[in-house]
Amino acid sequence: MIKIYRINEFAKRIGKAPSTIRRWEREGKLVAKRHASGHRYFDEADVRLMLGGVPRERDVVVYCRVSSAGQKDDLASQVQAMETYCLSAGIAVDEWIQEVGGGMNFKRKRFLGLVDRIQRGEVRLLLIAHKDRLMRFGFDLFAHLADENGCEIVVVNQDSLSPEQEMVEDLLAIVQTFSCRLYGMRKYKQSIKEDFAEMSLRQPKDACE
């Protein structure tokens, strides 16, 4: 999810020539990150550094999510509860994001848009009702990336706004995924056995002596 740039892409991103980037590296003004293969790359943190830091105005965002269109009432309740929390805490919200999509789907359009904005340093505070409203798994990694980009995440822990049925559906989806993979492995192993047996039958008798 982290946007990375090769040296030519990075130079274009900040409006400089690749030769300038290489010179800055030699002079120690800029330190490139490296892949395990040793290839250099840059990310949005380097872009912000070269373009003068993070934006002066950074947003406070509330993100609310449910898994299906049939949970619109749950979504409305979630938004209302977050509004109540923000009012009581004196938090001025710049943007409310509402989304319908599974907690294990990391390709949600609005979720990815939020990730991009956090990486660009445009969000200083993100509020969610519960961890699984953002994602079912991997929250600690997301929180680390947000912290690295200067974004604080506040989890209000409104457990009542985390539908139990969603968790059941997500767990069933996990079981189904692994069952399909296991079935696929069994078919693959059976296919290998059949191919091996067929090859053995085709071998000349003297080859086995």
C-alpha positions as CSV (number, residue, x, y, z in Angstrom):
1,M,0.0,0.0,0.0
2,I,3.0,2.2,0.4
3,K,3.7,4.3,-2.7
4,I,7.3,3.9,-3.8
5,Y,9.4,5.4,-6.6
6,R,12.4,4.5,-8.6
7,I,15.0,7.3,-8.9
8,N,13.6,8.6,-12.3
9,E,10.0,8.5,-10.9
10,F,11.0,10.3,-7.7
11,A,12.9,13.0,-9.7
12,K,9.8,13.6,-11.8
13,R,7.5,13.6,-8.7
14,I,9.5,16.5,-7.1
15,G,10.3,18.3,-10.3
16,K,14.1,17.6,-10.4
17,A,16.4,15.8,-12.8
18,P,17.6,12.3,-11.9
19,S,21.2,13.7,-12.0
20,T,20.2,16.1,-9.2
21,I,18.9,13.3,-7.1
22,R,22.1,11.3,-7.5
23,R,24.2,14.4,-6.6
24,W,22.1,14.9,-3.5
25,E,22.7,11.3,-2.5
26,R,26.5,11.7,-3.0
27,E,26.4,14.9,-0.9
28,G,24.4,13.2,1.9
29,K,21.4,15.5,1.5
30,L,19.1,12.6,0.6
31,V,19.4,8.9,1.7
32,A,17.6,6.4,-0.5
33,K,15.9,3.3,0.9
34,R,16.8,-0.1,-0.5
35,H,15.0,-3.3,-1.3
36,A,16.4,-6.6,-0.2
37,S,17.8,-6.9,-3.7
38,G,19.8,-3.7,-3.1
39,H,17.9,-1.5,-5.5
40,R,17.2,2.0,-4.4
41,Y,13.8,3.5,-3.9
42,F,12.0,6.5,-2.4
43,D,8.6,7.0,-0.8
44,E,6.1,9.7,0.0
45,A,8.0,10.6,3.2
46,D,11.0,11.5,0.9
47,V,8.6,13.5,-1.3
48,R,7.3,15.5,1.6
49,L,10.9,16.1,2.8
50,M,11.9,17.5,-0.6
51,L,8.8,19.5,-1.1
52,G,8.9,21.3,2.3
53,G,7.2,18.9,4.7
54,V,3.6,18.0,5.4
55,P,0.7,20.3,4.5
56,R,-0.1,23.1,6.9
57,E,-3.7,22.1,7.2
58,R,-4.2,18.4,8.1
59,D,-7.6,16.8,8.4
60,V,-9.5,15.1,11.1
61,V,-11.3,12.1,9.5
62,V,-14.0,9.7,10.8
63,Y,-14.2,6.4,9.0
64,C,-17.4,4.3,9.3
65,R,-18.0,0.9,7.6
66,V,-20.4,-2.0,7.3
67,S,-20.0,-5.1,5.2
68,S,-23.2,-5.2,3.2
69,A,-26.0,-2.9,1.9
70,G,-28.4,-4.6,4.1
71,Q,-26.7,-3.1,7.1
72,K,-27.6,0.5,6.3
73,D,-29.3,0.9,9.7
74,D,-26.1,-0.3,11.4
75,L,-24.1,2.2,9.4
76,A,-26.4,5.1,10.4
77,S,-26.1,4.0,14.0
78,Q,-22.4,4.0,13.7
79,V,-22.3,7.5,12.2
80,Q,-24.6,8.8,14.9
81,A,-22.6,7.3,17.7
82,M,-19.4,8.8,16.3
83,E,-21.0,12.2,16.0
84,T,-22.1,12.0,19.6
85,Y,-18.5,11.0,20.7
86,C,-16.9,13.8,18.7
87,L,-19.3,16.4,20.0
88,S,-18.8,15.4,23.6
89,A,-15.0,15.3,23.1
90,G,-15.0,18.7,21.3
91,I,-13.5,17.3,18.1
92,A,-14.1,19.2,14.9
93,V,-14.3,16.7,12.0
94,D,-13.2,17.7,8.6
95,E,-14.5,14.7,6.7
96,W,-16.9,11.7,7.3
97,I,-16.2,8.6,5.3
98,Q,-18.9,6.0,5.0
99,E,-18.2,2.8,3.1
100,V,-19.9,-0.5,2.5
101,G,-17.5,-3.4,2.0
102,G,-16.0,-6.4,3.8
103,G,-13.5,-6.0,6.5
104,M,-11.1,-8.4,4.8
105,N,-11.3,-6.6,1.5
106,F,-8.3,-4.3,1.3
107,K,-9.3,-3.0,-2.1
108,R,-12.2,-0.8,-0.9
109,K,-12.1,2.4,-2.9
110,R,-12.6,4.8,0.0
111,F,-10.3,2.8,2.3
112,L,-7.5,3.0,-0.2
113,G,-8.1,6.7,-0.7
114,L,-7.8,7.2,3.0
115,V,-4.5,5.2,3.0
116,D,-3.1,7.4,0.2
117,R,-4.0,10.5,2.1
118,I,-2.4,9.3,5.3
119,Q,0.8,8.4,3.4
120,R,0.8,12.0,1.9
121,G,0.6,13.4,5.5
122,E,-2.8,14.9,4.9
123,V,-4.5,13.3,7.9
124,R,-3.5,14.1,11.5
125,L,-6.3,12.3,13.3
126,L,-8.4,9.3,12.3
127,L,-11.4,8.1,14.4
128,I,-13.1,4.8,14.1
129,A,-15.8,3.1,16.2
130,H,-13.8,-0.2,16.5
131,K,-10.7,-1.7,15.0
132,D,-12.6,-4.1,12.8
133,R,-14.5,-1.1,11.2
134,L,-11.2,-0.3,9.6
135,M,-10.0,-3.8,8.8
136,R,-10.6,-7.3,10.2
137,F,-6.9,-8.2,10.3
138,G,-3.6,-6.3,10.2
139,F,-4.7,-3.3,12.3
140,D,-1.4,-3.1,14.1
141,L,0.5,-2.8,10.9
142,F,-1.9,-0.1,9.6
143,A,-1.5,1.8,12.9
144,H,2.3,1.7,12.6
145,L,2.2,3.1,9.0
146,A,-0.2,5.8,10.2
147,D,2.1,6.7,13.1
148,E,5.1,6.9,10.7
149,N,3.2,9.5,8.7
150,G,2.1,11.6,11.6
151,C,-1.5,10.3,11.9
152,E,-3.0,9.4,15.2
153,I,-5.7,6.8,15.3
154,V,-8.4,7.0,18.0
155,V,-10.4,3.8,18.5
156,V,-13.6,4.7,20.3
157,N,-14.3,1.0,21.1
158,Q,-18.0,1.1,20.5
159,D,-18.4,-2.6,20.7
160,S,-22.1,-2.5,20.0
161,L,-21.3,-1.0,16.6
162,S,-19.3,-4.0,15.5
163,P,-22.0,-6.5,14.3
164,E,-21.4,-10.0,15.4
165,Q,-23.0,-11.4,12.2
166,E,-20.2,-9.7,10.3
167,M,-17.6,-11.6,12.3
168,V,-19.3,-14.9,11.7
169,E,-19.5,-14.2,7.9
170,D,-15.8,-13.2,7.8
171,L,-14.8,-16.3,9.7
172,L,-16.9,-18.5,7.3
173,A,-15.2,-16.8,4.4
174,I,-11.8,-17.7,5.9
175,V,-12.8,-21.3,6.4
176,Q,-14.1,-21.5,2.8
177,T,-10.9,-20.0,1.4
178,F,-8.6,-22.4,3.2
179,S,-11.0,-25.3,2.4
180,C,-10.7,-24.5,-1.3
181,R,-6.9,-24.2,-1.1
182,L,-6.8,-27.6,0.7
183,Y,-9.0,-29.2,-1.9
184,G,-6.8,-27.7,-4.6
185,M,-3.7,-29.2,-3.0
186,R,-5.4,-32.6,-2.8
187,K,-6.3,-32.5,-6.4
188,Y,-2.8,-31.4,-7.3
189,K,-1.2,-34.3,-5.3
190,Q,-3.7,-36.8,-6.8
191,S,-2.8,-35.5,-10.3
192,I,0.9,-36.0,-9.6
193,K,0.3,-39.6,-8.4
194,E,-1.7,-40.4,-11.5
195,D,1.0,-38.9,-13.8
196,F,3.7,-40.8,-12.0
197,A,1.8,-44.1,-12.2
198,E,1.2,-43.5,-15.9
199,M,4.9,-42.8,-16.5
200,S,5.8,-46.0,-14.6
201,L,3.5,-48.1,-16.8
202,R,5.0,-46.6,-20.0
203,Q,8.6,-47.5,-19.0
204,P,10.1,-50.5,-20.9
205,K,10.4,-53.7,-18.9
206,D,14.3,-53.8,-19.3
207,A,14.5,-50.3,-17.8
208,C,13.1,-51.6,-14.6
209,E,15.6,-54.5,-14.4
